[in-house]
Amino acid sequence: MSLDKIAIVSEDISPPLDEGFKKATAEIAAAIAARRPATVFASGRGGVPFEVEDLPTNKLLIGGGFSRALKRLECDAVLYIPRTSATAMSMARARAIGVQSGGKPVVVLSLQRRRFSALAGGLISLMRPGLVLVLSAESRAIMERAGIRARRVPLGVDTGRFRPAAPGEKERLREEYGLGRGRIALHIGHVSARRNLELLKTLPLDGTRLAVVTSTSTTPDPAVREWLGRESVTVIDRFIRNIEEVYRLADCYVFPTVDVKGAIEIPLSVLEAMATDLPVVTTAFGGIPDLFSERDGLFISTGEADFREKFRRAMALERSSTRRLVEELSWDNAAREILTAMDEEIG
């Protein structure tokens, strides 16, 4: 049965949208709202193409105004996208949201992998979330081992916005961003020890410039930021509204992260680099191996030595065809799969 009206709840979609959780949440909410009537509740607002209703700022998201708004909405289900993903506290919030909605089913979309102790898994199972949507086969297995119903769904990428560079555009953008001539390997994201950025200083650069664009939505790790400067890495630490331009000036994208808390399980920067048709060297992170096999300029490493060797091979490519691998991964398709899972499991 189709769920005709959806409420979407998430703690933060405030600008700037230069971090995976906020970007994915905003894109999913917009794509769902384009398909069905949907009302979005969040504590952050602005920078999104839809109206946002206020969300309580306390830890359990409990508030009279929020409860009344949910009941007036008369939604068929709630999609909750917690910033902390599927933790016991997130499940407690989901339970509180369900009570405040008048008993409507609540579906949790978990953007990061979470492992549970026996105690936490038992508590989560007792809270009986209606359904947990995850981004990898491993996350689905973790949920099901805890007795939680789960489905795997994809994320998306805007292939109109993220496209290959036109003739002469790469050189023009390098001058515009002050990067000059020569080849460029790029990484975009948090300046955090969890991103494993130290692996980048072991790459066989052979004259290639390494550029890192930081997220302004998070506080940089001082030690990581210090060695980036010491290693003569070009660091761009201001908000770049047209981030798609930075991908177009690069020759290769690198994603060295292994810590499950270092990124959402389908890193949007990897999808965006692929949509730009860049060679991409990545770890076998999260849902990447579930979506892709290694081909057409996409290299998935099995360890640090393998990462370095695959970086060398990527930089030697005359051309790549990674864009063809993400052409079906639109945000509209992601919304369709999320809604289909909700319809089939709780509708």
Phi and psi in degrees as GROMACS dihedral restraints (atoms count N, CA, C in turn):
[ dihedral_restraints ]
;  ai    aj    ak    al  type     phi  dphi    fc
    3     4     5     6     1   -78.4    20    10
    4     5     6     7     1   134.6    20    10
    6     7     8     9     1   -86.6    20    10
    7     8     9    10     1   110.8    20    10
    9    10    11    12     1   -77.9    20    10
   10    11    12    13     1   -30.7    20    10
   12    13    14    15     1  -133.9    20    10
   13    14    15    16     1   127.5    20    10
   15    16    17    18     1  -118.0    20    10
   16    17    18    19     1   138.8    20    10
   18    19    20    21     1  -103.9    20    10
   19    20    21    22     1   135.4    20    10
   21    22    23    24     1  -115.8    20    10
   22    23    24    25     1   126.8    20    10
   24    25    26    27     1  -122.2    20    10
   25    26    27    28     1   129.5    20    10
   27    28    29    30     1  -153.9    20    10
   28    29    30    31     1   145.7    20    10
   30    31    32    33     1   -68.3    20    10
   31    32    33    34     1   -33.1    20    10
   33    34    35    36     1  -154.2    20    10
   34    35    36    37     1   116.6    20    10
   36    37    38    39     1  -130.2    20    10
   37    38    39    40     1    36.4    20    10
   39    40    41    42     1   -75.5    20    10
   40    41    42    43     1   150.1    20    10
   42    43    44    45     1   -71.7    20    10
   43    44    45    46     1   155.9    20    10
   45    46    47    48     1   -82.8    20    10
   46    47    48    49     1   146.5    20    10
   48    49    50    51     1   -88.8    20    10
   49    50    51    52     1    68.9    20    10
   51    52    53    54     1  -122.4    20    10
   52    53    54    55     1    33.3    20    10
   54    55    56    57     1  -144.8    20    10
   55    56    57    58     1   143.2    20    10
   57    58    59    60     1   -55.7    20    10
   58    59    60    61     1   -45.9    20    10
   60    61    62    63     1   -60.2    20    10
   61    62    63    64     1   -50.4    20    10
   63    64    65    66     1   -67.1    20    10
   64    65    66    67     1   -41.2    20    10
   66    67    68    69     1   -63.1    20    10
   67    68    69    70     1   -47.6    20    10
   69    70    71    72     1   -63.2    20    10
   70    71    72    73     1   -43.0    20    10
   72    73    74    75     1   -62.4    20    10
   73    74    75    76     1   -45.5    20    10
   75    76    77    78     1   -64.1    20    10
   76    77    78    79     1   -42.2    20    10
   78    79    80    81     1   -67.2    20    10
   79    80    81    82     1   -42.3    20    10
   81    82    83    84     1   -63.6    20    10
   82    83    84    85     1   -45.6    20    10
   84    85    86    87     1   -61.2    20    10
   85    86    87    88     1   -43.9    20    10
   87    88    89    90     1   -64.1    20    10
   88    89    90    91     1   -41.2    20    10
   90    91    92    93     1   -70.3    20    10
   91    92    93    94     1   -37.8    20    10
   93    94    95    96     1   -66.4    20    10
   94    95    96    97     1   -43.3    20    10
   96    97    98    99     1   -63.7    20    10
   97    98    99   100     1   -25.7    20    10
   99   100   101   102     1   -75.1    20    10
  100   101   102   103     1   -18.0    20    10
  102   103   104   105     1  -100.6    20    10
  103   104   105   106     1   -36.2    20    10
  105   106   107   108     1  -144.2    20    10
  106   107   108   109     1   158.4    20    10
  108   109   110   111     1   -58.0    20    10
  109   110   111   112     1   125.7    20    10
  111   112   113   114     1  -145.2    20    10
  112   113   114   115     1   140.6    20    10
  114   115   116   117     1  -117.8    20    10
  115   116   117   118     1   131.8    20    10
  117   118   119   120     1  -105.7    20    10
  118   119   120   121     1   129.4    20    10
  120   121   122   123     1  -113.2    20    10
  121   122   123   124     1   128.8    20    10
  123   124   125   126     1  -156.3    20    10
  124   125   126   127     1   158.4    20    10
  126   127   128   129     1   -87.5    20    10
  127   128   129   130     1   -15.3    20    10
  129   130   131   132     1  -111.2    20    10
  130   131   132   133     1   148.6    20    10
  132   133   134   135     1  -146.7    20    10
  133   134   135   136     1   166.2    20    10
  135   136   137   138     1    97.5    20    10
  136   137   138   139     1   148.5    20    10
  138   139   140   141     1    79.7    20    10
  139   140   141   142     1     8.1    20    10
  141   142   143   144     1  -126.1    20    10
  142   143   144   145     1   150.9    20    10
  144   145   146   147     1   -86.6    20    10
  145   146   147   148     1    36.2    20    10
  147   148   149   150     1  -153.7    20    10
  148   149   150   151     1   161.7    20    10
  150   151   152   153     1   -75.3    20    10
  151   152   153   154     1   145.1    20    10
  153   154   155   156     1  -124.5    20    10
  154   155   156   157     1   127.3    20    10
  156   157   158   159     1   -90.0    20    10
  157   158   159   160     1   151.6    20    10
  159   160   161   162     1   -66.4    20    10
  160   161   162   163     1   144.2    20    10
  162   163   164   165     1  -119.6    20    10
  163   164   165   166     1   139.9    20    10
  165   166   167   168     1   -57.7    20    10
  166   167   168   169     1   145.8    20    10
  168   169   170   171     1   -97.0    20    10
  169   170   171   172     1    -0.6    20    10
  171   172   173   174     1   -75.5    20    10
  172   173   174   175     1   165.1    20    10
  174   175   176   177     1   -64.0    20    10
  175   176   177   178     1   -29.4    20    10
  177   178   179   180     1   -96.8    20    10
  178   179   180   181     1     1.3    20    10
  180   181   182   183     1    56.9    20    10
  181   182   183   184     1    42.7    20    10
  183   184   185   186     1  -105.0    20    10
  184   185   186   187     1   128.5    20    10
  186   187   188   189     1  -166.1    20    10
  187   188   189   190     1   143.3    20    10
  189   190   191   192     1   -62.7    20    10
  190   191   192   193     1   -42.7    20    10
  192   193   194   195     1   -64.0    20    10
  193   194   195   196     1   -42.0    20    10
  195   196   197   198     1   -63.0    20    10
  196   197   198   199     1   -46.0    20    10
  198   199   200   201     1   -61.3    20    10
  199   200   201   202     1   -44.4    20    10
  201   202   203   204     1   -65.2    20    10
  202   203   204   205     1   -39.4    20    10
  204   205   206   207     1   -64.7    20    10
  205   206   207   208     1   -41.3    20    10
  207   208   209   210     1   -62.2    20    10
  208   209   210   211     1   -43.1    20    10
  210   211   212   213     1   -69.6    20    10
  211   212   213   214     1   -38.5    20    10
  213   214   215   216     1   -63.3    20    10
  214   215   216   217     1   -34.6    20    10
  216   217   218   219     1   -63.1    20    10
  217   218   219   220     1   -33.2    20    10
  219   220   221   222     1    53.4    20    10
  220   221   222   223     1    48.2    20    10
  222   223   224   225     1   -73.8    20    10
  223   224   225   226     1   162.5    20    10
  225   226   227   228     1   -88.6    20    10
  226   227   228   229     1   -23.9    20    10
  228   229   230   231     1  -164.2    20    10
  229   230   231   232     1   161.7    20    10
  231   232   233   234     1  -118.1    20    10
  232   233   234   235     1   132.0    20    10
  234   235   236   237     1  -102.9    20    10
  235   236   237   238     1   115.5    20    10
  237   238   239   240     1  -106.5    20    10
  238   239   240   241     1   124.5    20    10
  240   241   242   243     1  -115.2    20    10
  241   242   243   244     1    90.1    20    10
  243   244   245   246     1   -77.1    20    10
  244   245   246   247     1   140.9    20    10
  246   247   248   249     1   -63.8    20    10
  247   248   249   250     1   -31.7    20    10
  249   250   251   252     1   -89.4    20    10
  250   251   252   253     1     7.5    20    10
  252   253   254   255     1    61.2    20    10
  253   254   255   256     1  -151.7    20    10
  255   256   257   258     1   -87.8    20    10
  256   257   258   259     1    68.8    20    10
  258   259   260   261     1   -94.1    20    10
  259   260   261   262     1   169.4    20    10
  261   262   263   264     1   -60.7    20    10
  262   263   264   265     1   -38.2    20    10
  264   265   266   267     1   -65.8    20    10
  265   266   267   268     1   -39.1    20    10
  267   268   269   270     1   -62.5    20    10
  268   269   270   271     1   -39.9    20    10
  270   271   272   273     1   -67.9    20    10
  271   272   273   274     1   -33.2    20    10
  273   274   275   276     1   -65.2    20    10
  274   275   276   277     1   -40.7    20    10
  276   277   278   279     1   -63.2    20    10
  277   278   279   280     1   -42.2    20    10
  279   280   281   282     1   -60.4    20    10
  280   281   282   283     1   -40.1    20    10
  282   283   284   285     1   -64.1    20    10
  283   284   285   286     1   -42.4    20    10
  285   286   287   288     1   -64.8    20    10
  286   287   288   289     1   -37.4    20    10
  288   289   290   291     1   -63.0    20    10
  289   290   291   292     1   -43.3    20    10
  291   292   293   294     1   -61.6    20    10
  292   293   294   295     1   -42.2    20    10
  294   295   296   297     1   -63.2    20    10
  295   296   297   298     1   -43.9    20    10
  297   298   299   300     1   -69.5    20    10
  298   299   300   301     1   -23.1    20    10
  300   301   302   303     1   -82.6    20    10
  301   302   303   304     1    -3.0    20    10
  303   304   305   306     1    88.7    20    10
  304   305   306   307     1    22.7    20    10
  306   307   308   309     1    93.4    20    10
  307   308   309   310     1    16.9    20    10
  309   310   311   312     1   -70.1    20    10
  310   311   312   313     1   148.3    20    10
  312   313   314   315     1   -65.4    20    10
  313   314   315   316     1   140.4    20    10
  315   316   317   318     1  -115.8    20    10
  316   317   318   319     1   125.8    20    10
  318   319   320   321     1  -106.1    20    10
  319   320   321   322     1   131.4    20    10
  321   322   323   324     1  -103.3    20    10
  322   323   324   325     1   127.9    20    10
  324   325   326   327     1  -102.2    20    10
  325   326   327   328     1   112.4    20    10
  327   328   329   330     1   -98.9    20    10
  328   329   330   331     1   116.4    20    10
  330   331   332   333     1   -89.8    20    10
  331   332   333   334     1   -13.6    20    10
  333   334   335   336     1  -125.1    20    10
  334   335   336   337     1   155.3    20    10
  336   337   338   339     1   -74.7    20    10
  337   338   339   340     1   138.4    20    10
  339   340   341   342     1  -132.6    20    10
  340   341   342   343     1   132.5    20    10
  342   343   344   345     1  -104.4    20    10
  343   344   345   346     1   147.1    20    10
  345   346   347   348     1  -115.9    20    10
  346   347   348   349     1   141.9    20    10
  348   349   350   351     1   -69.0    20    10
  349   350   351   352     1   166.1    20    10
  351   352   353   354     1   -59.3    20    10
  352   353   354   355     1   -38.2    20    10
  354   355   356   357     1   -66.9    20    10
  355   356   357   358     1   -47.7    20    10
  357   358   359   360     1   -63.5    20    10
  358   359   360   361     1   -42.3    20    10
  360   361   362   363     1   -61.2    20    10
  361   362   363   364     1   -39.3    20    10
  363   364   365   366     1   -66.0    20    10
  364   365   366   367     1   -41.7    20    10
  366   367   368   369     1   -63.0    20    10
  367   368   369   370     1   -43.3    20    10
  369   370   371   372     1   -63.9    20    10
  370   371   372   373     1   -41.9    20    10
  372   373   374   375     1   -62.2    20    10
  373   374   375   376     1   -37.6    20    10
  375   376   377   378     1   -66.3    20    10
  376   377   378   379     1   -29.2    20    10
  378   379   380   381     1   -76.5    20    10
  379   380   381   382     1   -12.1    20    10
  381   382   383   384     1    49.0    20    10
  382   383   384   385     1    62.3    20    10
  384   385   386   387     1   -61.3    20    10
  385   386   387   388     1   140.5    20    10
  387   388   389   390     1   -60.6    20    10
  388   389   390   391     1   -37.4    20    10
  390   391   392   393     1  -169.3    20    10
  391   392   393   394     1   141.1    20    10
  393   394   395   396     1  -116.8    20    10
  394   395   396   397     1   124.3    20    10
  396   397   398   399     1   -96.1    20    10
  397   398   399   400     1   133.4    20    10
  399   400   401   402     1  -130.6    20    10
  400   401   402   403     1   171.8    20    10
  402   403   404   405     1  -109.6    20    10
  403   404   405   406     1     0.3    20    10
  405   406   407   408     1  -144.4    20    10
  406   407   408   409     1   158.8    20    10
  408   409   410   411     1   -65.2    20    10
  409   410   411   412     1   -36.5    20    10
  411   412   413   414     1   -65.3    20    10
  412   413   414   415     1   -41.3    20    10
  414   415   416   417     1   -64.2    20    10
  415   416   417   418     1   -38.1    20    10
  417   418   419   420     1   -62.4    20    10
  418   419   420   421     1   -42.2    20    10
  420   421   422   423     1   -63.9    20    10
  421   422   423   424     1   -39.4    20    10
  423   424   425   426     1   -60.9    20    10
  424   425   426   427     1   -45.4    20    10
  426   427   428   429     1   -63.5    20    10
  427   428   429   430     1   -44.5    20    10
  429   430   431   432     1   -68.7    20    10
  430   431   432   433     1   -32.0    20    10
  432   433   434   435     1   -65.6    20    10
  433   434   435   436     1   -26.7    20    10
  435   436   437   438     1   -87.7    20    10
  436   437   438   439     1     6.3    20    10
  438   439   440   441     1    79.0    20    10
  439   440   441   442     1    23.1    20    10
  441   442   443   444     1  -108.1    20    10
  442   443   444   445     1   131.4    20    10
  444   445   446   447     1   -69.3    20    10
  445   446   447   448     1   130.2    20    10
  447   448   449   450     1  -142.5    20    10
  448   449   450   451     1   150.4    20    10
  450   451   452   453     1  -134.5    20    10
  451   452   453   454     1   145.8    20    10
  453   454   455   456     1   -93.9    20    10
  454   455   456   457     1   134.5    20    10
  456   457   458   459     1  -131.7    20    10
  457   458   459   460     1   159.1    20    10
  459   460   461   462     1   -93.4    20    10
  460   461   462   463     1   171.5    20    10
  462   463   464   465     1  -107.6    20    10
  463   464   465   466     1  -172.7    20    10
  465   466   467   468     1  -136.4    20    10
  466   467   468   469     1  -178.2    20    10
  468   469   470   471     1  -151.0    20    10
  469   470   471   472     1   144.9    20    10
  471   472   473   474     1   -87.0    20    10
  472   473   474   475     1    98.1    20    10
  474   475   476   477     1   -76.6    20    10
  475   476   477   478     1    -7.9    20    10
  477   478   479   480     1   -79.1    20    10
  478   479   480   481     1   -42.7    20    10
  480   481   482   483     1   -74.1    20    10
  481   482   483   484     1   -46.6    20    10
  483   484   485   486     1   -96.0    20    10
  484   485   486   487     1   103.6    20    10
  486   487   488   489     1  -137.4    20    10
  487   488   489   490     1   163.9    20    10
  489   490   491   492     1   -64.0    20    10
  490   491   492   493     1   155.3    20    10
  492   493   494   495     1   -68.2    20    10
  493   494   495   496     1   139.3    20    10
  495   496   497   498     1   -75.6    20    10
  496   497   498   499     1   163.2    20    10
  498   499   500   501     1   -53.8    20    10
  499   500   501   502     1   127.9    20    10
  501   502   503   504     1    82.7    20    10
  502   503   504   505     1   -12.1    20    10
  504   505   506   507     1   -70.8    20    10
  505   506   507   508     1   -38.0    20    10
  507   508   509   510     1   -60.0    20    10
  508   509   510   511     1   -46.3    20    10
  510   511   512   513     1   -65.3    20    10
  511   512   513   514     1   -40.8    20    10
  513   514   515   516     1   -63.9    20    10
  514   515   516   517     1   -42.9    20    10
  516   517   518   519     1   -67.7    20    10
  517   518   519   520     1   -35.1    20    10
  519   520   521   522     1   -62.7    20    10
  520   521   522   523     1   -40.7    20    10
  522   523   524   525     1   -66.4    20    10
  523   524   525   526     1   -41.1    20    10
  525   526   527   528     1   -63.3    20    10
  526   527   528   529     1   -37.1    20    10
  528   529   530   531     1   -93.5    20    10
  529   530   531   532     1     7.3    20    10
  531   532   533   534     1    71.2    20    10
  532   533   534   535     1    29.0    20    10
  534   535   536   537     1  -101.0    20    10
  535   536   537   538     1    -7.7    20    10
  537   538   539   540     1    63.7    20    10
  538   539   540   541     1  -152.0    20    10
  540   541   542   543     1   -92.4    20    10
  541   542   543   544     1   172.0    20    10
  543   544   545   546     1    98.0    20    10
  544   545   546   547     1   164.4    20    10
  546   547   548   549     1   -77.6    20    10
  547   548   549   550     1   151.5    20    10
  549   550   551   552     1  -132.3    20    10
  550   551   552   553     1   127.7    20    10
  552   553   554   555     1  -103.3    20    10
  553   554   555   556     1   135.2    20    10
  555   556   557   558     1  -121.4    20    10
  556   557   558   559     1   143.8    20    10
  558   559   560   561     1  -137.2    20    10
  559   560   561   562     1   139.9    20    10
  561   562   563   564     1  -127.4    20    10
  562   563   564   565     1   130.2    20    10
  564   565   566   567     1   152.4    20    10
  565   566   567   568     1  -162.3    20    10
  567   568   569   570     1   -64.7    20    10
  568   569   570   571     1   144.8    20    10
  570   571   572   573     1   -94.2    20    10
  571   572   573   574     1    86.7    20    10
  573   574   575   576     1  -141.7    20    10
  574   575   576   577     1   148.1    20    10
  576   577   578   579     1   -60.0    20    10
  577   578   579   580     1   -27.1    20    10
  579   580   581   582     1   -69.1    20    10
  580   581   582   583     1   -16.3    20    10
  582   583   584   585     1   -82.1    20    10
  583   584   585   586     1    -8.5    20    10
  585   586   587   588     1    61.1    20    10
  586   587   588   589     1    36.2    20    10
  588   589   590   591     1   -67.6    20    10
  589   590   591   592     1   -20.0    20    10
  591   592   593   594     1   -62.0    20    10
  592   593   594   595     1   -23.4    20    10
  594   595   596   597     1   -60.4    20    10
  595   596   597   598     1   -30.1    20    10
  597   598   599   600     1   -64.5    20    10
  598   599   600   601     1   -30.1    20    10
  600   601   602   603     1   -76.8    20    10
  601   602   603   604     1    -4.6    20    10
  603   604   605   606     1   -99.0    20    10
  604   605   606   607     1     1.4    20    10
  606   607   608   609     1   -71.2    20    10
  607   608   609   610     1   146.6    20    10
  609   610   611   612     1   -77.0    20    10
  610   611   612   613     1    82.1    20    10
  612   613   614   615     1   -72.2    20    10
  613   614   615   616     1   -38.0    20    10
  615   616   617   618     1    48.8    20    10
  616   617   618   619     1    49.6    20    10
  618   619   620   621     1    91.8    20    10
  619   620   621   622     1    -8.3    20    10
  621   622   623   624     1   -74.4    20    10
  622   623   624   625     1   134.1    20    10
  624   625   626   627     1   -83.1    20    10
  625   626   627   628     1   136.0    20    10
  627   628   629   630     1   -99.5    20    10
  628   629   630   631     1   124.1    20    10
  630   631   632   633     1  -119.4    20    10
  631   632   633   634     1   133.5    20    10
  633   634   635   636     1  -123.5    20    10
  634   635   636   637     1   124.2    20    10
  636   637   638   639     1  -103.4    20    10
  637   638   639   640     1   122.7    20    10
  639   640   641   642     1   -91.8    20    10
  640   641   642   643     1   156.2    20    10
  642   643   644   645     1   -81.0    20    10
  643   644   645   646     1   128.5    20    10
  645   646   647   648     1   -86.2    20    10
  646   647   648   649     1    -4.4    20    10
  648   649   650   651     1   -82.8    20    10
  649   650   651   652     1    -9.7    20    10
  651   652   653   654     1  -127.3    20    10
  652   653   654   655     1   155.8    20    10
  654   655   656   657     1   -82.6    20    10
  655   656   657   658     1   125.1    20    10
  657   658   659   660     1   -68.0    20    10
  658   659   660   661     1   146.3    20    10
  660   661   662   663     1   -73.1    20    10
  661   662   663   664     1   118.3    20    10
  663   664   665   666     1   -56.8    20    10
  664   665   666   667     1   -39.3    20    10
  666   667   668   669     1   -66.9    20    10
  667   668   669   670     1   -42.0    20    10
  669   670   671   672     1   -66.7    20    10
  670   671   672   673     1   -43.1    20    10
  672   673   674   675     1   -62.7    20    10
  673   674   675   676     1   -35.7    20    10
  675   676   677   678     1   -66.6    20    10
  676   677   678   679     1   -45.2    20    10
  678   679   680   681     1   -74.1    20    10
  679   680   681   682     1   -27.2    20    10
  681   682   683   684     1   -58.7    20    10
  682   683   684   685     1   -43.8    20    10
  684   685   686   687     1   -67.4    20    10
  685   686   687   688     1   -38.6    20    10
  687   688   689   690     1   -65.3    20    10
  688   689   690   691     1   -32.4    20    10
  690   691   692   693     1   -85.4    20    10
  691   692   693   694     1     8.8    20    10
  693   694   695   696     1    62.2    20    10
  694   695   696   697     1    32.3    20    10
  696   697   698   699     1   -78.1    20    10
  697   698   699   700     1   137.9    20    10
  699   700   701   702     1   -77.6    20    10
  700   701   702   703     1   113.5    20    10
  702   703   704   705     1  -109.2    20    10
  703   704   705   706     1   124.4    20    10
  705   706   707   708     1  -107.8    20    10
  706   707   708   709     1   107.4    20    10
  708   709   710   711     1  -115.1    20    10
  709   710   711   712     1    31.8    20    10
  711   712   713   714     1  -113.7    20    10
  712   713   714   715     1   158.8    20    10
  714   715   716   717     1   -69.2    20    10
  715   716   717   718     1   128.8    20    10
  717   718   719   720     1  -114.2    20    10
  718   719   720   721     1   107.6    20    10
  720   721   722   723     1   -63.2    20    10
  721   722   723   724     1   -42.9    20    10
  723   724   725   726     1   -96.1    20    10
  724   725   726   727     1    63.1    20    10
  726   727   728   729     1   -62.3    20    10
  727   728   729   730     1   -22.7    20    10
  729   730   731   732     1   -58.9    20    10
  730   731   732   733     1   -28.2    20    10
  732   733   734   735     1   -66.4    20    10
  733   734   735   736     1   -34.5    20    10
  735   736   737   738     1   -66.9    20    10
  736   737   738   739     1   -38.7    20    10
  738   739   740   741     1   -61.1    20    10
  739   740   741   742     1   -38.2    20    10
  741   742   743   744     1   -69.5    20    10
  742   743   744   745     1   -21.9    20    10
  744   745   746   747     1   -88.5    20    10
  745   746   747   748     1    -6.4    20    10
  747   748   749   750     1   -91.2    20    10
  748   749   750   751     1   164.8    20    10
  750   751   752   753     1  -109.0    20    10
  751   752   753   754     1   -17.3    20    10
  753   754   755   756     1  -161.0    20    10
  754   755   756   757     1   147.9    20    10
  756   757   758   759     1  -114.7    20    10
  757   758   759   760     1   136.9    20    10
  759   760   761   762     1  -123.1    20    10
  760   761   762   763     1   135.5    20    10
  762   763   764   765     1  -133.4    20    10
  763   764   765   766     1    96.2    20    10
  765   766   767   768     1   -92.4    20    10
  766   767   768   769     1     6.6    20    10
  768   769   770   771     1   -70.5    20    10
  769   770   771   772     1   137.9    20    10
  771   772   773   774     1  -124.6    20    10
  772   773   774   775     1   -27.6    20    10
  774   775   776   777     1   -66.8    20    10
  775   776   777   778     1   125.6    20    10
  777   778   779   780     1   -62.9    20    10
  778   779   780   781     1   -20.8    20    10
  780   781   782   783     1   -90.5    20    10
  781   782   783   784     1     4.0    20    10
  783   784   785   786     1   -83.5    20    10
  784   785   786   787     1   -12.9    20    10
  786   787   788   789     1  -167.5    20    10
  787   788   789   790     1   165.6    20    10
  789   790   791   792     1   -69.4    20    10
  790   791   792   793     1   158.9    20    10
  792   793   794   795     1   -66.4    20    10
  793   794   795   796     1   -24.3    20    10
  795   796   797   798     1  -116.5    20    10
  796   797   798   799     1    93.9    20    10
  798   799   800   801     1   -61.9    20    10
  799   800   801   802     1   121.9    20    10
  801   802   803   804     1   -64.4    20    10
  802   803   804   805     1   -31.0    20    10
  804   805   806   807     1   -63.8    20    10
  805   806   807   808     1   -33.4    20    10
  807   808   809   810     1   -66.3    20    10
  808   809   810   811     1   -44.8    20    10
  810   811   812   813     1   -63.7    20    10
  811   812   813   814     1   -40.5    20    10
  813   814   815   816     1   -66.8    20    10
  814   815   816   817     1   -39.5    20    10
  816   817   818   819     1   -64.9    20    10
  817   818   819   820     1   -40.0    20    10
  819   820   821   822     1   -66.1    20    10
  820   821   822   823     1   -40.3    20    10
  822   823   824   825     1   -62.0    20    10
  823   824   825   826     1   -27.8    20    10
  825   826   827   828     1   -80.4    20    10
  826   827   828   829     1    -4.6    20    10
  828   829   830   831     1    72.7    20    10
  829   830   831   832     1    26.9    20    10
  831   832   833   834     1   -81.2    20    10
  832   833   834   835     1   148.5    20    10
  834   835   836   837     1   -61.4    20    10
  835   836   837   838     1   139.5    20    10
  837   838   839   840     1  -128.7    20    10
  838   839   840   841     1   129.7    20    10
  840   841   842   843     1  -114.3    20    10
  841   842   843   844     1   118.8    20    10
  843   844   845   846     1  -137.3    20    10
  844   845   846   847     1   156.9    20    10
  846   847   848   849     1   -73.8    20    10
  847   848   849   850     1   168.4    20    10
  849   850   851   852     1   -81.6    20    10
  850   851   852   853     1    63.9    20    10
  852   853   854   855     1   -87.7    20    10
  853   854   855   856     1   134.8    20    10
  855   856   857   858     1    51.6    20    10
  856   857   858   859     1  -123.0    20    10
  858   859   860   861     1   -89.1    20    10
  859   860   861   862     1     3.4    20    10
  861   862   863   864     1   -58.7    20    10
  862   863   864   865     1   -48.6    20    10
  864   865   866   867     1   -65.8    20    10
  865   866   867   868     1   -22.3    20    10
  867   868   869   870     1   -74.2    20    10
  868   869   870   871     1   -28.6    20    10
  870   871   872   873     1   -92.7    20    10
  871   872   873   874     1   -33.3    20    10
  873   874   875   876     1  -134.1    20    10
  874   875   876   877     1   151.7    20    10
  876   877   878   879     1  -109.4    20    10
  877   878   879   880     1   165.1    20    10
  879   880   881   882     1   -79.2    20    10
  880   881   882   883     1   109.8    20    10
  882   883   884   885     1  -170.7    20    10
  883   884   885   886     1   168.7    20    10
  885   886   887   888     1    57.1    20    10
  886   887   888   889     1    26.6    20    10
  888   889   890   891     1    98.6    20    10
  889   890   891   892     1     1.8    20    10
  891   892   893   894     1   -98.0    20    10
  892   893   894   895     1   122.4    20    10
  894   895   896   897     1  -116.2    20    10
  895   896   897   898     1   124.7    20    10
  897   898   899   900     1  -113.3    20    10
  898   899   900   901     1   113.4    20    10
  900   901   902   903     1   -85.2    20    10
  901   902   903   904     1   157.5    20    10
  903   904   905   906     1  -110.6    20    10
  904   905   906   907     1     2.5    20    10
  906   907   908   909     1   172.5    20    10
  907   908   909   910     1   178.4    20    10
  909   910   911   912     1   -66.4    20    10
  910   911   912   913     1   -44.0    20    10
  912   913   914   915     1   -63.8    20    10
  913   914   915   916     1   -39.8    20    10
  915   916   917   918     1   -66.2    20    10
  916   917   918   919     1   -37.1    20    10
  918   919   920   921     1   -60.7    20    10
  919   920   921   922     1   -45.4    20    10
  921   922   923   924     1   -63.9    20    10
  922   923   924   925     1   -41.6    20    10
  924   925   926   927     1   -67.0    20    10
  925   926   927   928     1   -39.9    20    10
  927   928   929   930     1   -72.4    20    10
  928   929   930   931     1   -29.1    20    10
  930   931   932   933     1   -63.9    20    10
  931   932   933   934     1   -42.7    20    10
  933   934   935   936     1   -59.8    20    10
  934   935   936   937     1   -43.3    20    10
  936   937   938   939     1   -67.1    20    10
  937   938   939   940     1   -39.0    20    10
  939   940   941   942     1   -63.5    20    10
  940   941   942   943     1   -42.5    20    10
  942   943   944   945     1   -70.2    20    10
  943   944   945   946     1   -18.8    20    10
  945   946   947   948     1   -87.7    20    10
  946   947   948   949     1    -8.4    20    10
  948   949   950   951     1   -66.3    20    10
  949   950   951   952     1   140.4    20    10
  951   952   953   954     1   -78.6    20    10
  952   953   954   955     1   -31.9    20    10
  954   955   956   957     1  -159.7    20    10
  955   956   957   958     1   159.3    20    10
  957   958   959   960     1  -127.4    20    10
  958   959   960   961     1   168.0    20    10
  960   961   962   963     1  -134.6    20    10
  961   962   963   964     1    41.7    20    10
  963   964   965   966     1   -69.0    20    10
  964   965   966   967     1   -23.2    20    10
  966   967   968   969     1   -59.8    20    10
  967   968   969   970     1   -37.4    20    10
  969   970   971   972     1   -62.7    20    10
  970   971   972   973     1   -23.0    20    10
  972   973   974   975     1   -75.9    20    10
  973   974   975   976     1   -18.9    20    10
  975   976   977   978     1  -114.4    20    10
  976   977   978   979     1     7.0    20    10
  978   979   980   981     1   -62.4    20    10
  979   980   981   982     1   -26.3    20    10
  981   982   983   984     1   -90.8    20    10
  982   983   984   985     1    -4.7    20    10
  984   985   986   987     1   -93.6    20    10
  985   986   987   988     1    62.5    20    10
  987   988   989   990     1   -83.3    20    10
  988   989   990   991     1   161.4    20    10
  990   991   992   993     1   -67.7    20    10
  991   992   993   994     1   -30.6    20    10
  993   994   995   996     1   -65.4    20    10
  994   995   996   997     1   -39.5    20    10
  996   997   998   999     1   -65.5    20    10
  997   998   999  1000     1   -40.3    20    10
  999  1000  1001  1002     1   -61.5    20    10
 1000  1001  1002  1003     1   -43.7    20    10
 1002  1003  1004  1005     1   -62.3    20    10
 1003  1004  1005  1006     1   -41.7    20    10
 1005  1006  1007  1008     1   -61.0    20    10
 1006  1007  1008  1009     1   -43.4    20    10
 1008  1009  1010  1011     1   -69.4    20    10
 1009  1010  1011  1012     1   -37.1    20    10
 1011  1012  1013  1014     1   -63.1    20    10
 1012  1013  1014  1015     1   -46.9    20    10
 1014  1015  1016  1017     1   -66.8    20    10
 1015  1016  1017  1018     1   -37.4    20    10
 1017  1018  1019  1020     1   -62.2    20    10
 1018  1019  1020  1021     1   -44.2    20    10
 1020  1021  1022  1023     1   -61.3    20    10
 1021  1022  1023  1024     1   -42.2    20    10
 1023  1024  1025  1026     1   -65.5    20    10
 1024  1025  1026  1027     1   -43.8    20    10
 1026  1027  1028  1029     1   -60.2    20    10
 1027  1028  1029  1030     1   -45.4    20    10
 1029  1030  1031  1032     1   -75.0    20    10
 1030  1031  1032  1033     1   -31.6    20    10
 1032  1033  1034  1035     1   -92.0    20    10
 1033  1034  1035  1036     1   -33.4    20    10
 1035  1036  1037  1038     1  -129.1    20    10
 1036  1037  1038  1039     1    -8.0    20    10
